Amino acid sequence: MKVYKIACIPGDGIGKEVVPAGEQVLQALAATQNFGFTFTSFGWGGDWFREHGVMMPDDGLDALRGQDAILFGSAGDPHIPDHITLWGLRLKICQGFDQYANVRPTRILPGIDAPLKRCTPAQLDWVIVRENSEGEYSGVGGRAHQGHPIEVATDVSMMTRAGVERIMRYAFKLAQSRPRKLLTVVTKSNAQRHAMVMWDEIALQISKEFPDVTWDKELVDACTARMVNRPASLDTIVATNLHADILSDLAAALAGSLGIAPTGNIDPERRYPSMFEPIHGSAFDIMGQGLANPVGTFWSCVMLLEHLGENIAAQQLMQAIEAVTANPALHTRDLGGNATTAQVTAAVCALLAQGGTQQARAA
């Protein structure tokens, strides 16, 4: 029997609640399959920083290298500056393992009252592809003359031809694999006249490799309006690190809640383990109260399974998730309900034990 090695990094805040819930669901699923999991937990994050002065050990990547995948919770602690928590943990892993494709599917799940009126679930079914290794989050820049009137700070948005080509090719391939074969390339080349112009030029170049994909180009500010006013006109979207970061949060809100949104940080060449996480952040205001919505983590587990090639199991887990969201009694607070993390987790596990297709019962 195949046994997959999964590294679990709960991180901070509600990550410590939703990652164990994800483990529980994966174990329940594996009990009905011909494969299994071994989970190794890494206690990196804010607590580790307070004890060791770093968010993760210097050799932390070596500890993760032999894993089949990583399940991540969140990075963020109100008592530690955000740039330390993010760059010291999540981005260190993403860049260290060259997980250059950040993939964020968004759709309105059954039973969720999304805020867009006159928008059906069929009209909001998107995948946002975010360049995840350079661009605005390249980390290039610095500060000089700190504390003086002439202090200067720079953050350089660095784009390379190799980096743009590979994310464009990934996005076109993904669009090609989806029924509509439709791609929107998000840009801001009217104002950013060097790197974003190259971004546009490379999009045109790569498009010639995919004649069956229909594609268009949209300025990022116009894309926010299009997501609200014409959601059905979008399908697969590719954008830079910063642009996709913002657009994907808007997408999750339009689909009903940040709490249900998944992410895969993918190394398409499979040189290193890829990392899967909900996008909701650490949410310290509700940590420890059992209120966190674990659906984003469970959907991230679906992506993890797909990455491992366990597509049937991934479908079964997605069916269980949809059956649970279809039941208003199993909605957590972010969805307008009163269900707890434990109740939602138990309901998904029960469905998986039954084959994942029966209707969820009230907790």
N, C-alpha and C positions, 0 to 999 in steps of 0.2 A: 504494500500500500504506500502510495506517495504521501510523504509528510512534508508540509511546507513550513519553513522557518520564518516567523514573523517577529520583527522587532517592534515593540510597543513603547512609544514615548508619549506619555500623557501630557507632559509639560506643565502648564499653569492653569489655574482657575478650574472651569468646568471640564477641561481636558482630562482631569483626574477622575471624572465621573463617566464621560462618554466613551473614553477608550476602553475601560473595563467592560462597559456595556457592549461595545463592539466585539471584544474578545468572547463574551458570553454568547452573542448571536452567532459568531463564526463557529464556536464549538458546537452549538445546537445544530447548525447546518451540517457540520462535518459528521455528526452522529448518523446522518442519513445518507452519507456519500461513501465513495471508495477512496477517500483521501482524508488526511488529518492535518492538524496544525501543532506546532510547538511555539509557544510565545515566550519571548525574553523581554522583560521590562527594564527600561532604562530611566532612572529617576532624575533626568536632567531638566533644567528649567530654573525658575526663580529661587527655589529652595536650595538647589545645588549651587547657585551663584552666591547665596548668602554664606554658604559653608566654605566654598572653594574659590570664590572670586571670578569664576567663569561660568557660563551657562552650560557647557559640556566639556569633557576632558579634551585635551589637545589630540589624543589618539582616539577620540570617539568615532571618527569615520572608519577606522580600522575595525572597531568592534561591530560596526553595522555591515561591513563590506560583504560578509558571507551570508547575509540574510536574503531570503527570496523577495521580501517586501517589507515596508515600514508602515505602521499605523500610527499616525501622529495626532495629538490632541490640539494644543494651542500654545502659543508663546506670547506672554504679556503679563506683567505684574505691576500694579499701581505704585509699588515702592522701588521700582527699578526703571530707569529711562528706557523708553520703547526701542530706541536704536540699539541698545545693548541686548535686550531680550530677542529682538528679531534677528539681528546680524550674528548674535552669539549662538543661536540654535537653529532656527528654521532655515534661514538663508545660508548658514554654514553648510547645512546638509544639501540643500538644493544646488548650490554652486559647487560644493565639493564633489558631488556625484553627477554633475552636469545634467541635472534633470531639467532640460531646457524647454520641455513642452508642459505647460500647466493647462490642464483640461478641465473645464467646468460646465457640465451639462445642467440645463435649467428647463424645467417644465412644470406645469401645474398638476400636482398629484391629486388623485381622487379624494374628494371630500374636503379639499382646502378651498376656502373662500378668498381667492386672490383679489387684490384691490382694483384691477383694471375691469371696468364695466364693459360689456359687449365684447369680451375676449374669451373665447372658448379654449379649453386645453389644447385642442388641435392647432390653434393659432399661436400658441406660445410653447414652442418645442425647439430649444436652441442648444448649441454647444459653443462655448467661447474658448478659443485657443489663445492662451497668453504666452508670449515669449518670456521665458522664466530665468534667463541667465545673464542678460546684459541690459541695454536700454537705459531707462531712467534709474534703475536699481543696480547699476553696474558696480557701485561702490567706489567709483573713481572720483576723486576730488580731495578737498582738504580745507583747513582753516589756517590763517596766518594773522599775526599781530593781535592775538586774542586779548580782549579786555581794553583795547585801545580804540580811539575814534576811527582809526584807519583799518579796523578789523575787516577781513575779507573771508568769505566762505564760498566754496564752489562745489556743486554736484554736477558731474559731466554725464550727459546722456550719451553713452557710447554704443554705437551699433557697428557690427562688422558684417561684411558681405557673407561670410560663412554662417554667422548666426542668423541673419535674416533669411538666407536661402533655405536653411534647414527648417525653420519654423514655418515658412511659407509652403514648403513642400509637404510638411506634416499636415498643415491645415487643408491644402488642396486634396491630399489623399483621404483625409477624414471626410471632407465634403463629398468626395467621390463615392465613399462607402455608404452615405446616407441616401434615403429615397429621393429627396428633392435635388441632390447634387448642386447645391446652391451655397456660394461663399460670399461674404461681405468682408472686404479688407478695410479696416479702420485706419485712418491716417490723420495727420495735421500738417500736411506738406505746404499748405498755404502760408503758414506762419513759421514753421520750422523747416528752413529752406535747404538744409544739407542732408542730415541723416534721414529725415522723413521723405525727402525726395528720392533718396536711394531706396528706401523701403518701398515706395510706389514703383520704381523702376524694376526692382527685383520681383515684385508681385506680377507685373506684366510678363517678365521673362519666364517665371515658373508656370504661369497660366498656360503657356504654349505646350507644356507637357501634359496638360489635362484638358483636352478639347471638349470633353463631355461635361465639364463643370462650368456652370453659369456663374459669373462673378461680377461684383460691382465694387466700387470704392466709395467710402463715406467718411466725411470729417467727423472726428470724435464727438464734437458738440452736437452736430446734427444727428449722430447715431443715438444719443440719449433721447432726443425727441422721437425718433423713429421707433425705438423700443416701446415707447408709450403709445404713440399714435398709430403705428402700423406694425404691430408685432408679427403679423403673419408674413410680412415681407422679408423676414430674417430667418436664417436656419443655422448655418455654421458661420462663426465670426472669428476673425484673427486680428489681434491688436498687440501693441507693445506692452511691456511689463506694467507701466503705470496706467495706460489707457484701459487695458483689460482688467486690471485690479479694480478700477472704479466701475466699469461697465458691468462686471460680474456681480458686484454688490447690488447695483440697481436691478439686475436681472433676478437675483434671488428675492429681493423685496417685491418685485412685480409678480413672482410666482407664489408669494404668500408669506415667506419668512426666511431670514438668514439661517434659522435653525435647521432647515431641511437641505441646505445646499452642500454638495460634495465637491471634492477636488482630487485630481490626481497630478502629482508632480512626476512626470514620466521621463525616463531615459529611453527613448525609442530603440536605441541600439543595444539595450540590455547589458551594458558593460557593468552597471552598478544597480543596486536595488532601487526601485521606484518607491515613492512615498505618497500615502493617501491620507486625506484629512478633511474634516468639515471646515467650512470657511468662517464660522461664526465668531471665532476669537475666544478669549479666556473668560469673558463675562463674569468678572469678580463680584458683581452685584448680586448674583444668584448662586454663586458657588456654595457647595455644601448643603444646599437646601432641597436637593432632589428635584429641581424644577427644569433642568436642562433638557432640551429636545435632542434625543439621540439619533433622530432620523438622518441628519446630515452625516453622521458617522456611519450609520448602516448603509446609506447610499454610497459612501466612500468605500465601504467594504465590497459592495457590488463591483465597483470599478477595480478594486484590488483583485477580485476573483476573475474578472474579465482579463486583466493583465496576466494572470497566471495561466490563462487558457481554460479555466473552469466555467465555461459559458452557461451550461445548463444549471449549475449551482447558482450562478449569478442571477439567472432569470428567476429561479425559485425564491431567492432572497428578495428580489425586486417585487415579486408578486406578494410576498408577505408584507413588505413595507407598504405597498399600495392598499392592501386589505386593511391595515391598521390605520392609515391616514383617512380611509373612507369612513371610519367610525368616529364620529365627533366625541364620543366618550373617551377616546384615546388621544385627544388633542392636548398638547402641553400648553402652557400659558401663552407662549408666543403666537400660538394659533387660535387663541381665544378660549382655550379649555382649561381644565384643572388636573389633567393626568400628570403623573410623575414620571421621572426617568425610568424608575424601576417597573412601573406598570406598562409603559410602552415596550420596554425590553422584554418583559415576560410575555406580552402578547405576541411579539414577533417570534420569540422562541417557541411558543406553543404552536403557532402556525407552521413553523418549520418542522416541528416534530410530526405534524399531521400531513406534511407534504407541501405546505406553503400556499395552498390554493383555497382553503376554506375561509369564510368570512370571519373577521375578528369579532370576538365577543367583548362586551363592555368589561372594563377592569373591575 
